Each structure stands twice: as structure tokens, then as C-alpha cells.
Amino acid sequence: MAEITVPSARGVTSALTNYGFGAVAGMGYRVISGFTGSGLIGSAVSAAVAGAMIKGPAGDAIPAILGFQAGQGIEIGGMLGFGGGGGDEPEETL
């Protein structure tokens, strides 16, 4: 279970370091996605390269988080025929 504690200098330094890693990886992602495009495959390649820029758990988290965000935009139900993903026409109401 997570704890809520008084911030320590070490904890703040660690969080700031991770923020910096994320910022650098974000810039790398932006540069790579300029070459690969913003589609699903281009985004996956960009996320993998950005994650490879940072070693350790922070580097492992970057592609996982970006993949999670990409997955939220994919309409699985419509692709499997469970509704959703229809045309742009509004439903008719009585």
C-alpha cells in the first residue's frame, strides 16, 4: 500500500530526475514520430525508441504508458462487430 509522507530531499531529487528523463524521452519521441508518422505503427516505433533512450524502470515505463494511451483511442468493439465504430450519422430518435 502506498504511503503519504513528508517529502524528503532525496525523494524530490529522484522525482525531478525522472521528470527530466521523461522530458528528454518526449523530445526524442517527437523527433522520431516526425519521421515515422502518427499512425499505430509509427507511434509504436517512436515509443520504443524513446523508451530505449532511458535505461532502467523509467525507460521501461515510457513505451508502456504511451501504448496504454494509444490503446484508449482504438475502438475494439466496433472492429469485432459489438457496436460502436459506426458511421458519422446520428441515431434517429422519436
C-alpha positions in Angstrom: 0.0 0.0 0.0 1.3 3.5 -0.8 2.2 5.8 1.9 1.8 9.6 2.2 4.9 11.1 3.8 6.7 14.4 4.2 8.8 14.9 1.0 12.5 14.4 1.5 15.3 16.0 -0.4 16.2 12.6 -1.9 12.6 12.0 -3.0 12.3 15.4 -4.6 15.6 14.9 -6.4 14.5 11.4 -7.6 11.2 12.8 -8.9 12.9 15.7 -10.6 15.4 13.3 -12.3 12.5 11.2 -13.6 10.8 14.3 -14.8 14.0 15.2 -16.8 14.2 11.7 -18.2 10.6 11.9 -19.3 11.2 15.3 -20.9 14.2 14.1 -22.9 12.3 10.9 -24.0 9.4 13.1 -25.0 11.6 15.2 -27.2 13.1 12.1 -28.7 9.6 10.7 -29.3 8.6 13.9 -31.1 11.7 13.9 -33.4 11.2 10.2 -34.2 7.5 10.5 -34.8 8.3 13.2 -37.4 9.9 10.5 -39.5 7.6 7.6 -38.7 4.2 9.4 -38.6 1.5 9.3 -36.1 -0.3 6.1 -37.1 -0.3 3.0 -34.9 2.9 1.5 -36.2 4.7 4.9 -36.3 3.7 5.6 -32.7 4.8 2.2 -31.6 8.3 2.6 -33.2 8.6 6.1 -31.7 7.6 4.9 -28.2 10.1 2.0 -28.5 13.0 4.4 -29.5 12.0 6.9 -26.8 12.0 4.1 -24.2 15.3 2.8 -25.3 16.9 6.2 -24.8 16.4 5.9 -21.0 17.8 2.8 -19.1 16.1 1.2 -16.2 12.5 1.3 -14.9 11.8 4.8 -16.3 12.7 3.7 -19.8 10.5 0.6 -19.4 7.6 2.7 -18.3 7.7 5.1 -21.3 6.5 2.7 -24.0 4.0 1.1 -21.6 2.4 4.4 -20.8 2.4 5.5 -24.5 0.9 2.2 -25.5 -1.8 2.5 -22.9 -2.7 6.0 -24.2 -2.8 4.7 -27.8 -4.9 1.8 -26.8 -7.6 4.1 -25.3 -8.2 5.5 -28.8 -8.7 2.2 -30.5 -12.4 1.1 -31.0 -12.1 -2.6 -30.3 -15.9 -3.2 -30.0 -16.6 -1.7 -33.5 -13.8 -3.8 -35.1 -15.3 -7.0 -33.5 -18.9 -6.1 -34.5 -20.1 -5.3 -31.0 -21.5 -1.9 -31.9 -19.8 1.5 -31.9 -17.4 2.4 -34.7 -20.4 3.1 -37.0 -20.8 5.9 -39.4 -21.0 9.6 -38.6 -24.7 9.8 -38.9 -26.6 10.5 -35.6 -29.1 7.9 -34.3 -32.7 8.6 -35.1 -34.8 9.4 -32.1 -38.6 9.5 -31.9 
